[in-house]
Amino acid sequence: MAAQNSSKKVIYAALAGNLLIAITKFIAAAWTGSSAMLSEGVHSLVDTGNEVLLLYGLRQAARPPDVLHPLGYGRELYFWTFIVAILIFALGAGVSLYEGVSHIRHPVHVDDPTVNYVVLGLSMLFEGGSWWVALKEFRRAKGNLGYFRAVRESKDPTTFTVLFEDSAALVGLTIALLGISAAQAFEMPELDGVASIGIGLVLAATALVLARETKGLLIGESARPGLQNAILAIAQADPVIERANGILTVHLAPRQVIAALSVDFQDDLTTVDVEECVTRVEALVRERHPEVSMLLVKPQSAGTYRIRRERAAAAAQEQS
């Protein structure tokens, strides 16, 4: 629950900042006729809608299991995050590229560029505040991992999505500032359109990275090795388990994991002994790792497990 509240804190901070910035940018774009400022306004408006979708995804993912969805709705968060990536690409990048090309073909002189500079400065201040909140939460969540590895291994896309959006926003604001300044200094309004194209390329790259990372979560990623090893250690420590062969895990949500455990029981156990062992292991795993919502324990000899793993590996190699 604390982790979910942290995610919402990041999203609410970005939502408030982007909404105010979007309104200000559109007013400045209408006042001055700047293509780059219009692209930035669209960018901030798309980001505002994205935060709403992320909040909706968090709400839907928290719904309890029902008859139609016995494992819950956790993956709704991954789905809506993927939609966010599509919107950044289709709307943010698409409109920026279109506006850029249009203003290069039909350049328009920017009126009263001072208004743009004031708006860009304020936008950098507000975006910087939102970016700092997202960065602090991401640094807290990543622990000792490096930034790139933390993004690759993260099972909660909300924090790094907002961080990516805010980072792209700061880069876009810088490009807009450079484009407007260059257009004024060299009296070449086409440079304003070039800046708009630059913003579109930044948004497109951001969207592709987010889509790539979210796709893996949507398809189903395994839990971190630390959690898998911890579950295996709990099973191996039980007195009636001869060997914990291996484990398969999948994330349904950032803090919802399903695990399938293969174990080799002692040969002289009764059915009651096996049931009691499974109950002990399940209780201990859920006590130490509450994110494991379901643990399936499969009795299997070590030899059978090894043979099936080898067959699965060979089949995967043939397909590749």
C-alpha positions as CSV (number, residue, x, y, z in Angstrom):
1,M,0.0,0.0,0.0
2,A,2.8,2.4,0.8
3,A,4.4,1.7,-2.6
4,Q,1.1,2.4,-4.3
5,N,0.8,5.7,-2.4
6,S,4.3,6.7,-3.6
7,S,3.3,5.9,-7.2
8,K,0.2,8.1,-6.8
9,K,2.2,10.9,-5.3
10,V,4.5,11.0,-8.3
11,I,1.5,10.9,-10.7
12,Y,-0.5,13.6,-8.9
13,A,2.6,15.9,-8.9
14,A,3.1,15.4,-12.6
15,L,-0.7,15.8,-13.4
16,A,-0.9,19.2,-11.6
17,G,2.2,20.5,-13.2
18,N,1.4,19.4,-16.7
19,L,-2.1,20.7,-16.7
20,L,-1.0,24.2,-15.6
21,I,1.9,24.2,-18.1
22,A,-0.3,23.0,-21.0
23,I,-2.7,25.9,-20.5
24,T,0.1,28.4,-20.3
25,K,1.8,27.1,-23.4
26,F,-1.3,27.1,-25.5
27,I,-2.0,30.8,-24.5
28,A,1.6,31.7,-25.4
29,A,1.4,29.8,-28.7
30,A,-1.8,31.6,-29.7
31,W,-0.2,34.9,-28.7
32,T,3.1,34.5,-30.5
33,G,2.4,32.1,-33.3
34,S,5.3,29.8,-32.3
35,S,5.3,26.3,-33.7
36,A,7.7,25.0,-31.1
37,M,5.5,26.5,-28.3
38,L,2.4,24.8,-29.8
39,S,4.2,21.5,-30.0
40,E,5.2,21.9,-26.3
41,G,1.6,22.7,-25.5
42,V,0.4,19.5,-27.2
43,H,3.2,17.6,-25.4
44,S,2.1,18.8,-22.0
45,L,-1.6,18.1,-22.8
46,V,-0.7,14.6,-23.8
47,D,1.3,14.1,-20.6
48,T,-1.7,15.4,-18.6
49,G,-3.9,12.8,-20.2
50,N,-1.3,10.1,-19.6
51,E,-1.3,10.8,-15.8
52,V,-5.1,10.4,-15.8
53,L,-4.7,7.0,-17.5
54,L,-2.0,5.9,-15.1
55,L,-4.2,6.8,-12.1
56,Y,-7.1,4.9,-13.8
57,G,-4.8,1.9,-14.3
58,L,-3.8,1.9,-10.6
59,R,-7.4,2.0,-9.6
60,Q,-8.4,-0.8,-11.9
61,A,-5.4,-2.9,-10.9
62,A,-6.5,-2.7,-7.3
63,R,-9.9,-4.4,-7.9
64,P,-10.3,-7.8,-6.2
65,P,-10.5,-11.1,-8.1
66,D,-13.9,-12.2,-9.4
67,V,-15.4,-15.0,-11.4
68,L,-14.3,-13.7,-14.7
69,H,-10.8,-12.7,-13.5
70,P,-9.9,-15.2,-10.7
71,L,-6.3,-13.8,-10.6
72,G,-7.4,-10.2,-10.3
73,Y,-7.0,-7.1,-12.5
74,G,-3.3,-6.4,-11.8
75,R,-2.2,-6.3,-15.4
76,E,-4.6,-3.4,-16.2
77,L,-1.8,-1.2,-14.9
78,Y,0.6,-2.6,-17.6
79,F,-2.1,-2.3,-20.3
80,W,-2.8,1.4,-19.6
81,T,0.9,2.2,-19.3
82,F,1.3,0.7,-22.8
83,I,-1.5,2.9,-24.0
84,V,0.3,5.9,-22.6
85,A,3.4,5.0,-24.7
86,I,1.2,4.8,-27.8
87,L,-0.4,8.2,-27.1
88,I,3.0,9.8,-26.6
89,F,4.1,8.5,-30.0
90,A,0.8,9.1,-31.9
91,L,-0.3,12.4,-30.5
92,G,2.8,14.0,-28.9
93,A,5.4,13.0,-31.5
94,G,2.9,13.0,-34.5
95,V,1.5,16.5,-33.9
96,S,5.0,17.9,-33.2
97,L,6.5,16.5,-36.4
98,Y,3.5,17.7,-38.4
99,E,3.7,21.2,-37.0
100,G,7.4,21.3,-37.5
101,V,7.2,20.4,-41.2
102,S,4.3,22.7,-41.7
103,H,6.2,25.7,-40.3
104,I,9.3,24.9,-42.2
105,R,7.3,24.9,-45.5
106,H,5.3,28.0,-44.4
107,P,7.4,29.9,-41.9
108,V,5.6,32.3,-39.5
109,H,7.5,35.1,-37.7
110,V,7.1,34.8,-33.9
111,D,5.5,37.8,-32.4
112,D,6.6,39.1,-29.0
113,P,9.1,36.2,-28.2
114,T,9.6,37.5,-24.7
115,V,6.3,35.8,-23.8
116,N,7.7,32.5,-25.0
117,Y,10.8,32.9,-22.9
118,V,8.8,33.6,-19.8
119,V,6.5,30.7,-20.4
120,L,9.5,28.3,-21.1
121,G,11.3,29.5,-18.0
122,L,8.2,28.9,-15.8
123,S,7.6,25.5,-17.5
124,M,11.2,24.4,-16.8
125,L,10.6,25.4,-13.1
126,F,7.4,23.4,-12.8
127,E,8.6,20.4,-14.8
128,G,11.8,20.4,-12.8
129,G,9.8,20.1,-9.6
130,S,7.8,17.2,-10.9
131,W,10.9,15.6,-12.3
132,W,12.6,15.8,-8.9
133,V,9.7,14.2,-7.2
134,A,9.7,11.3,-9.7
135,L,13.5,11.0,-9.5
136,K,13.5,10.7,-5.7
137,E,10.8,8.0,-5.7
138,F,12.6,6.1,-8.5
139,R,15.9,6.3,-6.6
140,R,14.3,5.0,-3.5
141,A,12.7,2.1,-5.4
142,K,15.8,1.1,-7.4
143,G,18.0,0.6,-4.3
144,N,21.5,-0.3,-5.3
145,L,20.7,-1.0,-8.9
146,G,22.0,1.2,-11.7
147,Y,19.4,3.4,-13.4
148,F,19.3,1.5,-16.7
149,R,19.2,-1.9,-15.0
150,A,16.5,-0.7,-12.6
151,V,14.3,0.3,-15.5
152,R,14.8,-3.1,-17.1
153,E,14.1,-5.0,-13.9
154,S,11.3,-2.7,-12.5
155,K,7.9,-4.3,-12.2
156,D,6.2,-1.0,-11.5
157,P,6.0,1.2,-14.7
158,T,4.3,4.2,-13.1
159,T,7.4,5.8,-11.5
160,F,9.8,5.4,-14.5
161,T,7.0,6.3,-16.9
162,V,6.5,9.7,-15.2
163,L,10.3,10.1,-14.9
164,F,10.7,9.5,-18.6
165,E,7.9,11.9,-19.5
166,D,9.3,14.6,-17.3
167,S,12.8,14.1,-18.7
168,A,11.5,14.3,-22.2
169,A,9.6,17.4,-21.3
170,L,12.8,19.1,-19.9
171,V,14.7,18.2,-23.1
172,G,11.8,19.4,-25.2
173,L,11.7,22.7,-23.4
174,T,15.4,23.1,-24.0
175,I,15.0,22.4,-27.7
176,A,12.1,24.9,-27.9
177,L,14.1,27.6,-26.1
178,L,17.1,27.0,-28.5
179,G,14.8,27.0,-31.6
180,I,12.9,30.2,-30.6
181,S,16.2,32.0,-29.7
182,A,17.9,30.9,-33.0
183,A,14.8,31.9,-35.0
184,Q,14.9,35.4,-33.5
185,A,18.7,35.8,-33.6
186,F,19.2,34.7,-37.2
187,E,15.8,36.0,-38.4
188,M,15.0,32.5,-39.7
189,P,11.5,31.5,-38.6
190,E,12.1,28.0,-40.1
191,L,14.3,27.2,-37.1
192,D,11.2,27.3,-34.9
193,G,9.8,24.5,-37.1
194,V,13.1,22.6,-36.8
195,A,12.8,22.8,-33.0
196,S,9.3,21.4,-33.3
197,I,10.7,18.4,-35.3
198,G,13.4,17.9,-32.6
199,I,10.7,17.8,-29.9
200,G,8.8,15.2,-31.9
201,L,11.9,13.0,-32.3
202,V,12.5,13.2,-28.5
203,L,8.9,12.2,-27.8
204,A,9.0,9.3,-30.4
205,A,12.2,7.9,-28.8
206,T,10.6,8.2,-25.3
207,A,7.5,6.4,-26.5
208,L,9.5,3.6,-28.1
209,V,11.5,3.0,-24.9
210,L,8.4,3.0,-22.8
211,A,6.5,0.6,-25.2
212,R,9.4,-1.8,-25.2
213,E,9.7,-1.9,-21.4
214,T,5.9,-2.1,-20.8
215,K,5.4,-4.8,-23.5
216,G,7.6,-7.2,-21.4
217,L,5.5,-6.6,-18.3
218,L,2.2,-7.0,-20.2
219,I,3.3,-10.3,-21.7
220,G,4.5,-11.5,-18.3
221,E,7.9,-11.1,-16.6
222,S,9.4,-13.4,-14.0
223,A,10.1,-12.1,-10.4
224,R,13.6,-11.0,-9.5
225,P,16.1,-13.7,-8.8
226,G,16.3,-12.7,-5.1
227,L,12.6,-13.5,-4.6
228,Q,12.9,-16.8,-6.5
229,N,15.9,-17.9,-4.5
230,A,14.2,-16.9,-1.3
231,I,11.2,-19.2,-2.1
232,L,13.5,-22.0,-3.0
233,A,15.4,-21.6,0.2
234,I,12.2,-21.8,2.3
235,A,11.2,-25.0,0.5
236,Q,14.6,-26.6,0.8
237,A,14.7,-25.9,4.5
238,D,11.5,-27.9,5.2
239,P,12.5,-31.2,6.8
240,V,10.4,-33.5,4.5
241,I,11.5,-31.9,1.2
242,E,14.3,-33.8,-0.3
243,R,15.1,-31.2,-2.9
244,A,13.6,-27.9,-4.2
245,N,14.1,-28.5,-8.0
246,G,13.2,-25.1,-9.4
247,I,10.6,-22.4,-9.6
248,L,8.6,-20.5,-12.2
249,T,7.3,-17.0,-11.4
250,V,5.3,-14.3,-13.2
251,H,4.2,-10.8,-12.2
252,L,0.5,-10.0,-12.6
253,A,1.1,-6.6,-11.0
254,P,4.0,-4.7,-9.4
255,R,3.3,-6.4,-6.1
256,Q,1.4,-9.5,-7.2
257,V,3.4,-12.6,-8.1
258,I,2.3,-16.1,-8.9
259,A,4.9,-18.9,-8.3
260,A,5.0,-22.6,-9.3
261,L,7.4,-24.6,-7.2
262,S,8.8,-28.0,-8.2
263,V,9.9,-30.1,-5.2
264,D,11.0,-33.7,-4.6
265,F,9.4,-35.1,-1.4
266,Q,10.8,-37.9,0.7
267,D,9.7,-41.2,-0.6
268,D,8.1,-42.5,2.7
269,L,5.6,-39.6,3.1
270,T,1.8,-40.1,3.3
271,T,-0.7,-37.9,1.6
272,V,-1.4,-36.1,4.8
273,D,2.4,-35.4,5.3
274,V,2.6,-33.8,1.9
275,E,-0.5,-31.7,2.5
276,E,0.9,-30.4,5.8
277,C,4.3,-29.7,4.2
278,V,2.6,-27.7,1.3
279,T,0.6,-25.7,3.9
280,R,3.7,-24.9,5.9
281,V,5.7,-23.7,2.9
282,E,2.8,-21.6,1.6
283,A,2.3,-20.0,5.0
284,L,6.0,-19.2,5.4
285,V,6.3,-17.8,1.9
286,R,3.3,-15.5,2.3
287,E,4.5,-14.4,5.7
288,R,8.0,-13.4,4.4
289,H,6.9,-12.3,0.9
290,P,3.3,-11.0,0.9
291,E,3.6,-10.1,-2.8
292,V,3.3,-13.8,-3.6
293,S,-0.4,-14.1,-4.0
294,M,-0.4,-17.7,-5.1
295,L,2.0,-20.5,-4.7
296,L,1.6,-23.8,-6.6
297,V,3.6,-26.7,-5.3
298,K,4.2,-29.6,-7.7
299,P,5.6,-33.0,-6.5
300,Q,8.3,-34.0,-9.0
301,S,11.5,-36.0,-8.8
302,A,14.7,-34.2,-9.6
303,G,15.3,-36.4,-12.6
304,T,11.9,-35.7,-14.1
305,Y,12.3,-32.0,-13.5
306,R,15.7,-32.0,-15.2
307,I,14.5,-33.9,-18.3
308,R,11.5,-31.6,-18.8
309,R,13.7,-28.5,-18.4
310,E,16.1,-29.8,-21.0
311,R,13.2,-30.5,-23.4
312,A,11.8,-27.1,-22.9
313,A,15.2,-25.5,-23.5
314,A,15.7,-27.5,-26.7
315,A,12.3,-26.5,-28.0
316,A,13.0,-22.9,-27.3
317,Q,16.3,-23.1,-29.1
318,E,14.7,-24.7,-32.2
319,Q,12.1,-21.9,-32.3
320,S,14.8,-19.2,-32.1
